[in-house]
Amino acid sequence: MLVRLRRKGEGQGLPAFGAGEVVFMTKHYNKSSEKEKRRSLRQNQTFLEEILWMHLCNRKCLGIKFRRQYSVDQYVIDFYAPELKLAVELDGGVHDEPSPKAYDAERQKYIETFGITF
Protein backbone atom coordinates (compact mmCIF):
# COMPACT_ATOMS: atom_id res chain seq x y z
CA MET A 1 0.00 0.00 0.00
CA LEU A 2 1.53 3.31 -1.05
CA VAL A 3 0.56 6.53 0.64
CA ARG A 4 1.50 9.91 -0.72
CA LEU A 5 2.92 12.20 1.93
CA ARG A 6 1.93 15.83 1.72
CA ARG A 7 3.19 18.82 3.57
CA LYS A 8 0.74 21.19 5.21
CA GLY A 9 -0.30 23.74 2.63
CA GLU A 10 0.74 21.61 -0.35
CA GLY A 11 -1.38 22.43 -3.35
CA GLN A 12 -1.85 25.93 -1.97
CA GLY A 13 1.21 27.54 -3.54
CA LEU A 14 3.73 26.01 -1.10
CA PRO A 15 6.45 23.62 -2.33
CA ALA A 16 6.09 19.97 -1.36
CA PHE A 17 9.44 18.50 -0.20
CA GLY A 18 11.45 20.37 -2.82
CA ALA A 19 11.05 21.26 -6.45
CA GLY A 20 8.77 18.70 -8.06
CA GLU A 21 9.89 15.92 -5.69
CA VAL A 22 7.29 13.27 -4.92
CA VAL A 23 7.75 11.30 -1.72
CA PHE A 24 6.14 7.92 -1.09
CA MET A 25 6.07 5.82 2.05
CA THR A 26 5.32 2.11 2.03
CA LYS A 27 3.48 0.58 4.97
CA HIS A 28 5.70 -2.10 6.48
CA TYR A 29 4.63 -2.22 10.12
CA ASN A 30 1.86 -4.36 11.65
CA LYS A 31 0.21 -5.16 8.35
CA SER A 32 -3.35 -6.39 8.65
CA SER A 33 -2.33 -9.46 6.59
CA GLU A 34 -0.12 -10.53 9.53
CA LYS A 35 -2.72 -9.83 12.24
CA GLU A 36 -3.78 -13.46 12.79
CA LYS A 37 -0.14 -14.59 13.01
CA ARG A 38 0.61 -11.91 15.63
CA ARG A 39 -2.54 -12.78 17.59
CA SER A 40 -1.70 -16.49 17.58
CA LEU A 41 1.86 -15.81 18.78
CA ARG A 42 0.55 -13.61 21.62
CA GLN A 43 -1.93 -16.29 22.70
CA ASN A 44 0.70 -19.06 22.55
CA GLN A 45 3.75 -17.33 23.97
CA THR A 46 6.44 -19.27 25.80
CA PHE A 47 6.91 -19.18 29.55
CA LEU A 48 9.99 -16.96 29.20
CA GLU A 49 8.11 -14.55 26.91
CA GLU A 50 5.36 -14.28 29.54
CA ILE A 51 7.90 -13.48 32.25
CA LEU A 52 9.69 -10.87 30.13
CA TRP A 53 6.37 -9.30 29.09
CA MET A 54 5.41 -8.89 32.77
CA HIS A 55 8.52 -6.70 33.14
CA LEU A 56 8.13 -4.78 29.87
CA CYS A 57 4.39 -4.08 29.68
CA ASN A 58 2.87 -0.78 30.83
CA ARG A 59 6.22 1.05 30.60
CA LYS A 60 7.65 -0.89 33.58
CA CYS A 61 11.14 -0.91 32.07
CA LEU A 62 12.63 2.60 32.36
CA GLY A 63 9.32 4.11 31.22
CA ILE A 64 9.79 2.74 27.68
CA LYS A 65 6.77 1.56 25.70
CA PHE A 66 7.19 -1.97 24.36
CA ARG A 67 4.90 -3.75 21.94
CA ARG A 68 4.46 -7.50 21.89
CA GLN A 69 4.54 -9.54 18.65
CA TYR A 70 5.12 -6.56 16.36
CA SER A 71 5.49 -7.21 12.64
CA VAL A 72 7.74 -5.71 9.99
CA ASP A 73 6.40 -6.96 6.67
CA GLN A 74 6.15 -10.77 7.00
CA TYR A 75 8.47 -11.00 10.03
CA VAL A 76 7.24 -10.84 13.63
CA ILE A 77 9.40 -9.45 16.45
CA ASP A 78 8.80 -10.77 19.98
CA PHE A 79 9.08 -7.34 21.66
CA TYR A 80 9.63 -3.93 20.08
CA ALA A 81 10.27 -0.46 21.54
CA PRO A 82 9.32 2.07 18.81
CA GLU A 83 10.91 5.03 20.62
CA LEU A 84 14.29 3.30 20.55
CA LYS A 85 13.76 1.24 17.39
CA LEU A 86 14.85 -1.72 19.52
CA ALA A 87 13.81 -5.33 18.89
CA VAL A 88 14.07 -8.02 21.57
CA GLU A 89 13.92 -11.68 20.55
CA LEU A 90 13.76 -14.71 22.84
CA ASP A 91 14.81 -17.82 20.95
CA GLY A 92 14.83 -21.37 22.25
CA GLY A 93 17.22 -24.19 21.42
CA VAL A 94 15.51 -24.93 18.10
CA HIS A 95 17.05 -21.72 16.76
CA ASP A 96 20.52 -23.26 17.14
CA GLU A 97 19.84 -25.63 14.23
CA PRO A 98 21.32 -24.57 10.84
CA SER A 99 18.01 -23.91 9.01
CA PRO A 100 16.37 -21.70 11.69
CA LYS A 101 19.71 -19.99 12.28
CA ALA A 102 19.95 -19.01 8.59
CA TYR A 103 16.32 -17.82 8.59
CA ASP A 104 16.91 -15.75 11.74
CA ALA A 105 20.01 -14.12 10.22
CA GLU A 106 18.15 -13.24 7.01
CA ARG A 107 15.19 -11.91 9.01
CA GLN A 108 17.39 -9.80 11.29
CA LYS A 109 19.31 -8.36 8.34
CA TYR A 110 16.03 -7.40 6.63
CA ILE A 111 14.54 -5.80 9.75
CA GLU A 112 17.76 -3.87 10.39
CA THR A 113 17.32 -2.14 7.00
CA PHE A 114 14.52 -0.19 8.73
CA GLY A 115 16.94 1.15 11.35
CA ILE A 116 15.78 -1.34 14.00
CA THR A 117 18.50 -2.81 16.21
CA PHE A 118 18.48 -6.13 18.07
N, C-alpha and C positions, 0 to 999 in steps of 0.2 A: 504494500500500500504506500503510495507516494503522496506526500502532503506538501503543498507549496507554502513556504514560509513568507510572510509579508511583514514589512515594517509598518509601524503605526504611521498613517498618513500616506502610505503608498497608493498610487493612483490619484493622488490629490496634488500633483506637482512636486512631490518630494522623491528623491532618488531611492531606489530599493537596492540596498547592499552594493552600491557601485553602479557604474555606467553600464546598463543593459545586462547586468549579471543576474542570472536566475539561480536560486538556491533551492535544492530539494533535500528533504530529510526522509529517510526510510525508517519505518517502524520496525524495530528489532526486539523490543523488550516486552515481555509478558503477552505474547501474541495470543489471541483468543483460540487459535488452532492448537495451542499447547495447554489450554486450561485444564482439560481432563487429566492429562499427565501430571501436572503440578498438583492437582487436587488429590490424585491417587497417592503420590509420593508423600504429601502431608499426612494423609490418613494412615499410611503404612510406614511411618518413619521408624528408624532403628532406636534402640534404647539410648545409645549415646547421642543421637540427634535430639531426642526428647530432653535429655539432661542439658545439653548445650542450649537448646531453645529456651529452657527455663531461665537461663542466665542472660540470654540476649534479648528476649521479648520485652516490650514496654520500656525500651531505653534503659534497661538495667545495667548495661555495660557502658560506663563513661558517658551516659546520656546519648548514645548513638543509636539511631533507628536502624534495625535490621529487618530484612524481609526473609521469609522462609520459602524455599522452593521457588526461586525467581528464575524466569527463563530469558535467555538471549538467543533469539532465533529458535532452533530446534534443541538447544542445550539447556539443561536445568541446573542451576547452582543451588546447593543446599542452603546457604545463608548469604545474604548480600546486604551491604551497607551502602546505599546510594550516595550519601554525603562524601564518603571516602573512596567510592568506586572500589570497594574491597569485597572479594569473594572468599567464603570459607567453605571448604569441602571436608567432609568426614568420610573416608574410604576404608572399607574393611579389607580383609586379607585377599578377597577375590580380585582386587585391583592390582595385586602383585603379579598376577599371571600376565604373560606377554600380550595377549590380545586386548584385554581391558587397559593395560598400561599404555599401549599404542593409541587406543581410542581416547584415553584421558589426556595424553600429551597433545593430540590433535585438537581436542575440545578446548583445552586450556590456551593453546596458541591462538585459536580463533577468537575466543572470548577476550583475550588480551589485546586484540586489535581494536577493541572499543575503549581502551584505556583502563580496563578493569584489572586489578592485581590480585594475586592469590596469596 
